[in-house]
Amino acid sequence: MNNVSFIRHHAHTDARLVSRVALGLMALILAGCYSFRGGSVPEHITTISISSVIDRSGFGDPTFREFATDVLVTRFRSDNTVRLVEDNGDARLSPVLVKVQDQIAALQSGDLEGKRRIVVGVEVEYFDAVKNVVVWKKTFENFDVYDVSDPTQGRRLAAERAIRRIADDVLLAIVSDW
């Protein structure tokens, strides 16, 4: 092997080694940043209280409000990141049902309505009662589609699926920081 080939061989080997080391370091750095829990719930918040959902949607179905309250409470109780208490939690959630819209989702042949979409929006205020500050106030929106062949039952089930997704999004917004 001549000197030029020797230098090229070692330069190529050194570049591969540097690349591998850089990738390894990057993996370690990223692994240190990632956690399953997220970590945005401050240590001073160990309990949370959830107000009953207020309905300002104008849709006129009280079962959606009641269902949303039950789903939020159940979701937080089953997660156990923070302990759910009736009153005076270290943090408080104040949810307001601000939107329930029933829309055409798909037309069948002959311009007949085949599917409808129900869109649900819940505005939630997350309040840190220990520091007496609003952490955030966000509107969470989701939807589901139902067949018009059974509009009453279909609408209710679609709204419930959308509300379940919203409850998951609220919990995720509280327990994660990404």
C-alpha positions in Angstrom: 0.0 0.0 0.0 1.5 3.4 -1.0 1.4 6.5 1.2 -1.6 8.1 -0.6 -3.7 4.9 -0.3 -2.7 4.6 3.4 -3.7 8.2 4.1 -7.0 7.8 2.3 -7.8 4.6 4.1 -7.2 6.0 7.5 -9.0 9.3 6.7 -12.0 7.3 5.6 -11.8 5.1 8.7 -11.4 8.2 11.0 -14.4 9.9 9.3 -16.6 6.8 10.0 -15.4 6.7 13.6 -16.2 10.3 14.1 -19.7 9.8 12.5 -20.4 6.8 14.8 -19.3 8.7 17.9 -21.4 11.7 16.9 -24.5 9.5 16.3 -23.9 7.8 19.6 -23.6 11.1 21.5 -26.8 12.4 19.7 -28.7 9.3 20.7 -27.6 9.7 24.4 -28.6 13.4 24.4 -32.0 12.7 22.8 -32.6 9.8 25.2 -31.9 12.1 28.1 -34.4 14.6 26.9 -37.2 12.1 26.3 -39.4 10.7 29.1 -42.7 8.8 29.0 -44.3 11.1 31.5 -43.2 14.4 30.0 -42.5 16.1 33.2 -44.4 19.4 33.0 -46.5 18.8 36.1 -44.5 20.8 38.7 -43.6 19.0 41.9 -45.9 21.3 44.0 -49.0 20.0 42.1 -50.0 16.7 43.6 -53.8 17.1 43.5 -56.2 18.4 40.9 -59.9 19.3 41.1 -62.1 19.3 38.0 -65.2 21.6 37.8 -68.4 20.3 36.2 -68.4 21.2 32.5 -70.4 24.3 31.8 -72.4 24.2 28.5 -72.1 27.4 26.4 -72.4 25.6 23.1 -76.0 26.4 22.5 -76.6 22.9 21.1 -79.2 22.1 23.8 -78.2 18.5 24.7 -77.4 18.4 28.5 -76.1 14.8 28.2 -73.0 16.1 26.4 -72.0 18.3 29.3 -72.6 15.5 31.8 -70.7 13.0 29.7 -67.8 15.4 29.3 -67.5 15.9 33.0 -67.6 12.1 33.7 -65.0 11.4 31.0 -62.6 14.0 32.3 -62.9 12.8 35.9 -62.5 9.2 34.9 -59.5 9.9 32.6 -57.6 11.8 35.3 -58.5 9.2 38.0 -57.2 6.3 35.9 -54.0 8.2 34.8 -52.8 8.8 38.4 -50.3 11.5 37.5 -52.0 13.7 40.0 -54.5 12.7 42.6 -58.1 13.8 41.8 -59.9 15.6 44.7 -63.3 17.1 44.9 -62.3 20.6 45.9 -59.3 22.7 46.6 -56.8 20.8 44.5 -53.3 22.2 44.0 -54.5 22.7 40.4 -57.9 23.2 39.0 -59.5 22.5 35.6 -62.4 24.6 34.5 -63.9 23.1 31.3 -66.5 24.9 29.2 -68.3 23.2 26.3 -68.1 26.0 23.7 -69.0 24.2 20.5 -71.2 21.4 19.3 -71.8 21.6 15.6 -73.6 19.0 13.4 -72.4 19.3 9.8 -72.8 17.4 6.5 -69.8 15.1 6.1 -70.6 13.2 2.9 -73.2 13.1 0.2 -74.4 10.0 -1.5 -75.5 9.8 -5.2 -78.4 12.1 -6.0 -77.2 14.7 -3.5 -78.6 12.7 -0.5 -76.9 13.2 2.8 -75.1 10.0 3.8 -72.8 10.9 6.7 -72.7 13.8 9.2 -69.9 15.1 11.3 -70.2 16.3 14.8 -67.6 18.8 16.0 -67.1 19.4 19.7 -65.0 22.1 21.3 -64.1 22.4 25.0 -62.3 25.4 26.4 -60.3 24.5 29.4 -58.5 26.7 32.0 -55.7 25.0 33.9 -55.1 27.0 37.1 -52.2 26.5 39.5 -53.9 27.2 42.9 -50.6 27.0 44.8 -49.0 29.9 42.8 -52.4 31.5 42.1 -51.7 31.7 38.3 -53.5 30.5 35.2 -51.0 28.0 33.5 -52.9 28.0 30.2 -56.3 28.4 28.7 -56.9 26.4 25.5 -59.7 25.2 23.3 -59.6 21.5 22.5 -61.6 20.5 19.4 -62.3 17.1 17.9 -64.9 15.5 15.7 -66.4 12.2 14.7 -68.6 11.1 11.8 -71.8 9.1 11.9 -74.3 7.6 9.5 -77.6 9.4 9.0 -79.5 6.1 9.0 -79.6 6.4 12.8 -79.2 10.1 13.5 -80.1 10.2 17.2 -77.9 7.3 18.3 -75.2 8.1 15.7 -74.9 11.7 16.8 -74.7 10.8 20.5 -72.0 8.1 19.9 -70.0 10.3 17.6 -70.1 13.2 20.2 -69.0 10.8 22.9 -66.0 9.6 20.8 -65.0 13.2 20.1 -65.3 14.1 23.8 -63.2 11.1 24.8 -60.4 12.3 22.5 -60.7 15.8 23.9 -60.3 14.4 27.5 -57.1 12.5 26.3 -55.8 15.7 24.8 -56.4 17.7 28.0 -54.6 15.1 30.1 -51.7 15.0 27.6 -51.5 18.8 27.7 -51.1 18.7 31.4 -48.7 15.8 31.9 -46.4 16.4 28.9 -44.2 19.2 27.9 -43.8 18.5 24.2 
